[in-house]
Amino acid sequence: MNTDFKHRHHHISFNSAINGLKLAITTEINMKIILIAAVFTVFCGLLLNISYNEWLAVILSIALVFVTEMINTSVEAVTDLVTEQWHKDAKIAKDVAGGMVLSASFFALAIGLIIFLPKLSSFWGA
Protein backbone atom coordinates (compact mmCIF):
# COMPACT_ATOMS: atom_id res chain seq x y z
CA MET A 1 0.00 0.00 0.00
CA ASN A 2 1.24 3.48 -0.82
CA THR A 3 2.06 5.11 2.53
CA ASP A 4 1.70 8.61 1.06
CA PHE A 5 -1.93 7.84 0.20
CA LYS A 6 -2.52 6.33 3.63
CA HIS A 7 -1.06 9.41 5.34
CA ARG A 8 -3.08 11.72 3.13
CA HIS A 9 -6.20 9.72 3.90
CA HIS A 10 -5.76 10.18 7.67
CA HIS A 11 -5.10 13.88 7.18
CA ILE A 12 -8.30 14.22 5.15
CA SER A 13 -10.25 12.18 7.71
CA PHE A 14 -9.01 14.38 10.55
CA ASN A 15 -9.97 17.54 8.66
CA SER A 16 -13.39 16.08 7.92
CA ALA A 17 -13.85 15.27 11.61
CA ILE A 18 -12.91 18.82 12.61
CA ASN A 19 -15.31 20.17 9.99
CA GLY A 20 -18.03 17.91 11.42
CA LEU A 21 -17.46 19.32 14.91
CA LYS A 22 -17.58 22.89 13.59
CA LEU A 23 -20.73 22.15 11.61
CA ALA A 24 -22.50 20.59 14.59
CA ILE A 25 -21.57 23.46 16.89
CA THR A 26 -22.41 26.26 14.45
CA THR A 27 -25.64 24.86 12.99
CA GLU A 28 -27.31 22.93 15.80
CA ILE A 29 -29.00 24.98 18.54
CA ASN A 30 -29.04 21.94 20.84
CA MET A 31 -25.26 21.62 20.51
CA LYS A 32 -24.89 25.25 21.59
CA ILE A 33 -27.13 24.59 24.61
CA ILE A 34 -25.05 21.51 25.47
CA LEU A 35 -21.83 23.53 25.27
CA ILE A 36 -23.24 26.28 27.48
CA ALA A 37 -24.38 23.66 30.03
CA ALA A 38 -20.96 21.99 29.85
CA VAL A 39 -19.11 25.26 30.48
CA PHE A 40 -21.44 26.06 33.39
CA THR A 41 -20.93 22.57 34.83
CA VAL A 42 -17.14 22.82 34.57
CA PHE A 43 -17.27 26.25 36.21
CA CYS A 44 -19.36 24.79 39.07
CA GLY A 45 -16.94 21.88 39.38
CA LEU A 46 -14.01 24.27 39.72
CA LEU A 47 -15.89 26.51 42.14
CA LEU A 48 -16.97 23.61 44.34
CA ASN A 49 -13.66 21.76 44.08
CA ILE A 50 -15.11 18.39 43.07
CA SER A 51 -12.94 15.30 43.47
CA TYR A 52 -11.01 13.42 40.78
CA ASN A 53 -13.65 10.70 40.53
CA GLU A 54 -16.41 13.30 40.37
CA TRP A 55 -14.54 15.02 37.52
CA LEU A 56 -14.41 11.70 35.68
CA ALA A 57 -18.17 11.29 36.02
CA VAL A 58 -18.83 14.89 34.95
CA ILE A 59 -16.53 14.70 31.92
CA LEU A 60 -17.96 11.35 30.82
CA SER A 61 -21.49 12.71 31.21
CA ILE A 62 -20.70 15.78 29.13
CA ALA A 63 -19.03 13.63 26.49
CA LEU A 64 -21.98 11.23 26.36
CA VAL A 65 -24.50 14.02 25.77
CA PHE A 66 -22.21 15.72 23.23
CA VAL A 67 -21.63 12.51 21.26
CA THR A 68 -25.28 11.42 21.31
CA GLU A 69 -26.31 14.83 19.97
CA MET A 70 -23.83 14.45 17.12
CA ILE A 71 -25.15 10.95 16.37
CA ASN A 72 -28.69 12.35 16.42
CA THR A 73 -27.70 15.09 13.97
CA SER A 74 -26.12 12.48 11.69
CA VAL A 75 -29.18 10.21 11.80
CA GLU A 76 -31.44 13.15 10.96
CA ALA A 77 -29.23 14.26 8.06
CA VAL A 78 -28.98 10.77 6.57
CA THR A 79 -32.72 10.21 6.98
CA ASP A 80 -33.43 13.49 5.20
CA LEU A 81 -30.97 12.53 2.47
CA VAL A 82 -32.67 9.19 1.88
CA THR A 83 -36.20 10.52 1.68
CA GLU A 84 -38.02 13.82 1.55
CA GLN A 85 -41.37 12.12 2.08
CA TRP A 86 -42.82 11.07 5.41
CA HIS A 87 -42.10 7.40 6.22
CA LYS A 88 -42.88 5.52 9.40
CA ASP A 89 -39.33 4.10 9.54
CA ALA A 90 -37.78 7.56 9.03
CA LYS A 91 -39.87 8.85 11.93
CA ILE A 92 -38.76 5.93 14.08
CA ALA A 93 -35.09 6.59 13.26
CA LYS A 94 -35.38 10.27 14.12
CA ASP A 95 -37.48 9.71 17.25
CA VAL A 96 -35.17 7.02 18.63
CA ALA A 97 -32.09 9.15 17.92
CA GLY A 98 -33.75 12.07 19.73
CA GLY A 99 -34.69 9.75 22.59
CA MET A 100 -31.06 8.69 22.83
CA VAL A 101 -30.01 12.30 23.46
CA LEU A 102 -32.83 12.82 25.94
CA SER A 103 -31.84 9.67 27.85
CA ALA A 104 -28.19 10.69 27.95
CA SER A 105 -29.23 14.15 29.16
CA PHE A 106 -31.36 12.71 31.98
CA PHE A 107 -28.49 10.46 33.10
CA ALA A 108 -26.09 13.42 32.99
CA LEU A 109 -28.55 15.49 35.02
CA ALA A 110 -28.86 12.70 37.60
CA ILE A 111 -25.07 12.44 37.90
CA GLY A 112 -24.84 16.23 38.20
CA LEU A 113 -27.45 16.29 40.96
CA ILE A 114 -25.71 13.49 42.86
CA ILE A 115 -22.37 15.30 42.67
CA PHE A 116 -23.42 18.93 43.04
CA LEU A 117 -26.42 19.01 45.38
CA PRO A 118 -24.50 17.92 48.51
CA LYS A 119 -21.70 20.35 47.70
CA LEU A 120 -24.12 23.20 47.03
CA SER A 121 -25.96 22.58 50.31
CA SER A 122 -22.70 22.77 52.26
CA PHE A 123 -21.57 25.76 50.16
CA TRP A 124 -24.76 27.63 51.10
CA GLY A 125 -24.44 26.46 54.71
CA ALA A 126 -27.58 24.31 54.74
C-alpha positions as CSV (number, residue, x, y, z in Angstrom):
1,M,0.0,0.0,0.0
2,N,1.2,3.5,-0.8
3,T,2.1,5.1,2.5
4,D,1.7,8.6,1.1
5,F,-1.9,7.8,0.2
6,K,-2.5,6.3,3.6
7,H,-1.1,9.4,5.3
8,R,-3.1,11.7,3.1
9,H,-6.2,9.7,3.9
10,H,-5.8,10.2,7.7
11,H,-5.1,13.9,7.2
12,I,-8.3,14.2,5.2
13,S,-10.3,12.2,7.7
14,F,-9.0,14.4,10.5
15,N,-10.0,17.5,8.7
16,S,-13.4,16.1,7.9
17,A,-13.8,15.3,11.6
18,I,-12.9,18.8,12.6
19,N,-15.3,20.2,10.0
20,G,-18.0,17.9,11.4
21,L,-17.5,19.3,14.9
22,K,-17.6,22.9,13.6
23,L,-20.7,22.2,11.6
24,A,-22.5,20.6,14.6
25,I,-21.6,23.5,16.9
26,T,-22.4,26.3,14.5
27,T,-25.6,24.9,13.0
28,E,-27.3,22.9,15.8
29,I,-29.0,25.0,18.5
30,N,-29.0,21.9,20.8
31,M,-25.3,21.6,20.5
32,K,-24.9,25.2,21.6
33,I,-27.1,24.6,24.6
34,I,-25.1,21.5,25.5
35,L,-21.8,23.5,25.3
36,I,-23.2,26.3,27.5
37,A,-24.4,23.7,30.0
38,A,-21.0,22.0,29.9
39,V,-19.1,25.3,30.5
40,F,-21.4,26.1,33.4
41,T,-20.9,22.6,34.8
42,V,-17.1,22.8,34.6
43,F,-17.3,26.2,36.2
44,C,-19.4,24.8,39.1
45,G,-16.9,21.9,39.4
46,L,-14.0,24.3,39.7
47,L,-15.9,26.5,42.1
48,L,-17.0,23.6,44.3
49,N,-13.7,21.8,44.1
50,I,-15.1,18.4,43.1
51,S,-12.9,15.3,43.5
52,Y,-11.0,13.4,40.8
53,N,-13.7,10.7,40.5
54,E,-16.4,13.3,40.4
55,W,-14.5,15.0,37.5
56,L,-14.4,11.7,35.7
57,A,-18.2,11.3,36.0
58,V,-18.8,14.9,34.9
59,I,-16.5,14.7,31.9
60,L,-18.0,11.4,30.8
61,S,-21.5,12.7,31.2
62,I,-20.7,15.8,29.1
63,A,-19.0,13.6,26.5
64,L,-22.0,11.2,26.4
65,V,-24.5,14.0,25.8
66,F,-22.2,15.7,23.2
67,V,-21.6,12.5,21.3
68,T,-25.3,11.4,21.3
69,E,-26.3,14.8,20.0
70,M,-23.8,14.4,17.1
71,I,-25.2,11.0,16.4
72,N,-28.7,12.4,16.4
73,T,-27.7,15.1,14.0
74,S,-26.1,12.5,11.7
75,V,-29.2,10.2,11.8
76,E,-31.4,13.1,11.0
77,A,-29.2,14.3,8.1
78,V,-29.0,10.8,6.6
79,T,-32.7,10.2,7.0
80,D,-33.4,13.5,5.2
81,L,-31.0,12.5,2.5
82,V,-32.7,9.2,1.9
83,T,-36.2,10.5,1.7
84,E,-38.0,13.8,1.5
85,Q,-41.4,12.1,2.1
86,W,-42.8,11.1,5.4
87,H,-42.1,7.4,6.2
88,K,-42.9,5.5,9.4
89,D,-39.3,4.1,9.5
90,A,-37.8,7.6,9.0
91,K,-39.9,8.9,11.9
92,I,-38.8,5.9,14.1
93,A,-35.1,6.6,13.3
94,K,-35.4,10.3,14.1
95,D,-37.5,9.7,17.3
96,V,-35.2,7.0,18.6
97,A,-32.1,9.2,17.9
98,G,-33.7,12.1,19.7
99,G,-34.7,9.8,22.6
100,M,-31.1,8.7,22.8
101,V,-30.0,12.3,23.5
102,L,-32.8,12.8,25.9
103,S,-31.8,9.7,27.8
104,A,-28.2,10.7,28.0
105,S,-29.2,14.1,29.2
106,F,-31.4,12.7,32.0
107,F,-28.5,10.5,33.1
108,A,-26.1,13.4,33.0
109,L,-28.5,15.5,35.0
110,A,-28.9,12.7,37.6
111,I,-25.1,12.4,37.9
112,G,-24.8,16.2,38.2
113,L,-27.4,16.3,41.0
114,I,-25.7,13.5,42.9
115,I,-22.4,15.3,42.7
116,F,-23.4,18.9,43.0
117,L,-26.4,19.0,45.4
118,P,-24.5,17.9,48.5
119,K,-21.7,20.4,47.7
120,L,-24.1,23.2,47.0
121,S,-26.0,22.6,50.3
122,S,-22.7,22.8,52.3
123,F,-21.6,25.8,50.2
124,W,-24.8,27.6,51.1
125,G,-24.4,26.5,54.7
126,A,-27.6,24.3,54.7
